[in-house]
Amino acid sequence: MTQLALVIDLNVCVGCHACVTSCKEWNSSGIMGFLSDDNPYGKDPTGTFFNRVQTFEVGEYPNTQTVHFPKSCLHCEDPPCVPVCPTGASYKRAEDGIVLVDYDKCIGCKYCAWACPYGVRELDAHEKVMKKCTLCVDRIHDPSLPERDRKPACVLACPTHARLYGDIHDPASEVSIAIRDNAGYALMPEWGTRPANHYLPRRKTEFKVRPEDLQRFDNPLKVDGLLPKPATSEPALDDVTSW
């Protein structure tokens, strides 16, 4: 059985949110939209997202690291959101293993959100139905697109290639090789949901910051009086620039 999934390399993710914005753009205009945005530039912005990036710091100052952790529906092989749905709106496709929501059947009861241990399902405040990552199902199977574009929007948008896509049940696929060669792991396996999406662990070179490295020194050019200075006869920036 095919199981399509994402593999996310935490070692190269820079937290740029390109995956978030590309996901929002594609799915807001696709068959799985719309994804609401209320008061996006105000004090209390709210909205619906298929994909979010959580950023946090680990370690103790000054030896700290920033971790960017993208998270979306993991398309579990044994998804707990499916059996709890009273209307059958949540279902798992047999042909590719993608977990989807049938909006015509969804009544917004939130049972699936309570059952999901990963917190990746969101209730759209306007349409009152549960929404989640679809793995761009309307894109990856679209014959009108070139083969190279039949990937989730987030995968195509990632500037560091931190997101891989493929069949994890195919041992020769790019994702299977990445998991096997880089100690890829599933999120919270103790829940027994068998997440299809995997993560590649961070592998950072440890370094120590010495106390003297934390001291601030003046620019040596400034101390020596060697900073470049324009001649008094030369025009100032305000004289030659139109603001």
C-alpha positions, 0 to 999 in steps of 0.5 A, spaced: 500 500 500 502 506 498 503 511 503 505 518 501 508 523 506 513 528 508 520 528 511 522 534 514 529 535 515 530 539 522 537 540 520 536 545 515 530 548 516 531 556 517 524 558 519 522 562 513 515 560 513 515 559 506 512 553 507 506 556 511 505 562 506 505 557 499 500 552 503 496 558 504 496 561 497 495 554 494 489 552 498 486 558 499 485 558 491 484 550 491 478 546 492 480 545 499 479 552 501 478 557 503 482 558 509 480 564 513 484 570 515 481 575 520 484 581 522 491 579 520 494 585 521 491 587 528 492 586 535 489 579 535 490 576 528 486 569 527 486 564 521 486 557 519 492 554 517 494 547 514 501 548 516 505 552 522 512 553 524 513 553 531 520 556 533 523 555 540 530 555 544 533 549 547 539 549 551 542 555 556 545 561 555 550 562 552 550 555 549 543 556 546 540 553 539 534 556 535 529 550 533 524 551 527 519 545 527 514 545 522 508 541 523 502 539 519 497 533 519 502 527 519 497 522 515 497 517 520 497 510 518 492 508 524 489 515 525 485 516 531 481 522 528 477 517 523 474 512 527 471 518 532 468 522 527 460 521 527 459 522 520 464 519 517 467 526 514 474 524 516 477 518 512 483 515 510 484 514 502 486 507 500 490 509 494 495 513 497 494 513 505 492 521 505 487 523 511 482 527 508 476 531 511 469 531 507 466 538 508 459 536 506 459 531 511 463 535 517 458 538 522 464 541 526 463 537 532 471 537 533 471 530 535 477 529 531 481 535 534 480 532 541 482 525 538 488 528 534 494 528 539 498 533 535 493 538 535 493 539 527 486 540 526 483 547 526 475 549 525 474 554 520 471 560 524 467 561 517 465 555 514 464 551 521 468 545 518 474 542 520 480 543 516 487 540 515 493 538 511 491 535 504 498 534 502 495 538 496 491 532 494 488 536 488 495 538 486 499 531 486 494 528 482 493 533 477 495 530 470 495 537 467 501 539 471 508 538 469 511 532 473 516 536 477 510 540 479 506 534 482 508 535 489 505 539 495 506 547 495 510 547 501 515 542 498 516 546 492 517 553 496 522 550 501 528 554 499 533 550 503 530 543 501 528 541 508 521 538 506 521 531 502 515 528 499 514 521 497 512 514 498 515 511 505 513 504 503 517 504 497 524 502 500 527 506 494 524 512 494 527 519 496 524 519 503 525 512 505 532 513 504 532 519 508 529 516 514 534 510 513 540 514 512 539 519 517 535 516 523 529 519 521 523 518 527 516 519 527 513 524 532 510 521 539 510 514 537 508 512 544 501 514 541 501 508 537 498 512 531 504 510 526 505 517 523 507 517 516 510 524 516 517 523 519 523 528 521 530 528 520 534 530 527 538 536 528 545 534 527 549 541 530 556 541 531 557 543 539 561 549 541 562 553 547 562 560 548 568 563 552 567 569 557 571 573 553 567 572 546 561 576 550 565 582 551 564 588 546 570 592 543 570 598 539 571 597 532 578 598 531 578 602 525 574 607 530 579 607 535 585 608 530 581 614 527 581 610 520 574 610 519 573 613 512 570 620 512 568 624 506 571 630 505 568 637 507 568 639 500 564 633 498 556 634 497 552 631 503 547 625 502 541 630 503 544 634 497 544 629 492 539 624 494 531 626 493 527 623 498 
